Amino acid sequence: MGSLQPEDVFAPVLHTERLALTLFNMNDEDDLEFVVMMFNMQMPGGGPTDGNWTGKDIRRLSYSLMLKPSDAHGRLSKDAAIYLARLGDATGPRIGVINLCRRTPIVPIDIGYMVLPEHRKSGYATEGATRVLRYITEEFGIKEICLVTDDSNIASKKIAEKLNMVDGGHVMMSGNKCVVFVLPGMKKLEGQDFPFWGDGEEF
């Protein structure tokens, strides 16, 4: 049997009442520039390049956290499971990022989100995450998804509750305890290692 070839696996566009969620194209300079900006805004000083995030860093992270063929019905995706939230339609302005990450086999795929400051408190994170979560669980068929956040992040905890997620225990990321929310019926996590950069494998 030959090796798997990268292919289109995920829906290119998902729609909500107010948003179009377009699959992140890391080879598109505008897409990449937006995600770099979001990371530098959301995690200032946390980038591997002198504290800053660069396009190279985002590509490396995206490849490292891509869903595996075991997650994707035996198929190898050419894209990371990352969606850019746009106002209106698929050509509208980018306002946020919704991502699904496979960091380690011992922790379920985690969902995350970032929204530009001027568009926060408008329900866009919940709206976008709800659609991506419904797509990946009901339409794509992945049944176990978690959300990981700091215990002090009240906003993220509220969004997790709006996604109908429940207490899922905790994980350890770089020595720090993070709380976990899971879908009803999933097992609680018990302090498993949660590497931010995943398995480190590159495409």
N, C-alpha and C positions, 0 to 999 in steps of 0.2 A: 504493500500500500504506500502511495506517495505521501510526501509531507503535505500538510494543510496549506492552502494558499489564502492569503488575506482577501476578504470579500466584504461587500455591503451586507451588514447583518441587522443594524438597527434602523428604525423608521427615521427618514431624513427630517421630517417635520411633524410636530405634535401641536394641536391647537387647544386653547382654552377660550373662555369668553372674551378675555382681554389681551391674551398673549399668543404669539407663535413661538414655539420652541424649536430651534433649528440645531441640528447635529453639528457640534464643533468641528471645524476643519482646520487642523493645526498647520496646514500648508497654505492657508489663506491668511495673508498678512494682516488684514483688518480683524479677523477673528482672533488671531494670535495676539495682536496688540491689545485688544480689549481684555483678554484673559490675563495677560501680563499686568495690565493696569489694575485689574480687580485684585490680584494677589498682592501687589504692592500696597494697595489700599487696605485690604483686609488683614494682611500679615506683614506690616511694615517692619523692616529689619530682619525678617525671618527667612529671606532668600539665601540660597547657597553662594551667590556671587556677591561677595562683600556686603551681604545683608539685603541686596536687591534681587528681585526676580527678573530673569531675562527670558527671551523666547526659547533659548536652548534649555533653560531650567524647566519651563512649562512643557516642552516636548518630552523631555526625559521623564518628568513626573507622570504625564499623561500615558506614555507607553508603559511605564512601570506599573500603573494602576489599572491597566486595561483588563476587562473581563476575559477570563480564560475560555478556551473551547469547551471545557467541562461546564461552564456557566451558560454557554451559548449553543446548546444542542449540537455539540461537536464541531461547530464552525469557528473559524478564526476571523475575528472582525478586523478590518483595516482601520477602524475608528475607535477612539475611546468613547465610552458611554457618557458623554458630556453634552449637555444641551445649553444653548444660549437663549435666554429669555428676551424676546423682542416685543415691543409694544405694537399692537395691531396685527400686521401680517408679517410674512417671512422676510420682508425688506425693511421692516420698521427698525427704529433705533434699539440697540442692545442695551438692556438695563440690568441684566444679571446672568448668573450661571447656576445650573442645576447639574450635579455630577453624581455618577454611580461608580464606586471604586472597589476593586478587589485587591485588598492589601495583604491578606494572608489567608490560607485555607482554613484556619481555625476560628476565624471571625466572619460572619456573613457579610455580603456586599453591603457597603454603607452608602447612604444618600446624604448629600450635602448641598449647600446653596450659598450664594452671595448675591446681594442686590446693591446697586448704587445707592449711596446715602440719600439722595434726593427722591428716591422712589421707595424708601422703606416706610413701614407703617401704613401701607396701602393694600396689604394682603397679597402682593405679587409673589413672595417667596412661598407662601402656603398654596397659592393657586398653581404655580409652576411645579412645585414638588408633588402636589396631589396628582397632577396629570402624569408626570414621569413615573410616579409610584404605581399608578393604575396601569400604565402601559407595560411596565416591566414585570408586574405580577400577574395581571389578568390577560394581557395580550401577548407578551413575550414568554411568560411562563416561569419566571423565577419567583419562588414562593417565600424565600427568606431574605428580608432586607432589614438593616438596622440603621439607627441614627446615633452618632456619637458626638457628645458635646461636653464642655466644662459644666460642672455643677452650678457655677455662678451665672451661666448664660441663660437667663430667664426667658429671653425672646425665643431662643432655639427650643427650649423645653416646651413653651407654649405651642410652637409650630408642630412639634412632635405629637402633642396631644390632639391638635387639629387634624393630624394625619391618622388619627385613631391608633397611634402607637402606645404601648404600655411599658412599664418599668422592665428593663432588660438586664439589670445588673450593672457591671462596670468592666472596663478594660484599663490597661496601663499603656500610656503612650509616653515614651522617653522618661519613664519614672514618675509620670504624673497620672493620677487617677481621673478617669473620665467616665461620666455616666452614659448609659446606653438605653435607648428605647428600641423596642422590637415590635413586630406585628403580633397580634393576639395568637396565642398557641405556640409561639417559639420558646425555646429554652433560654433561660437567663445566662448571661456570661459571668464568669467568675474570675476576673482579673487577667484574662489572656493578654498577651503582648499584642499591641496594635501599632505596627510600624507605619509612620506617616508616609514614608517613601515606598511602602509595599515591599515586594520581594527584590526590588532593585534591578529586575531584568529589563533590558531594553529591547526594542523591536529589532 
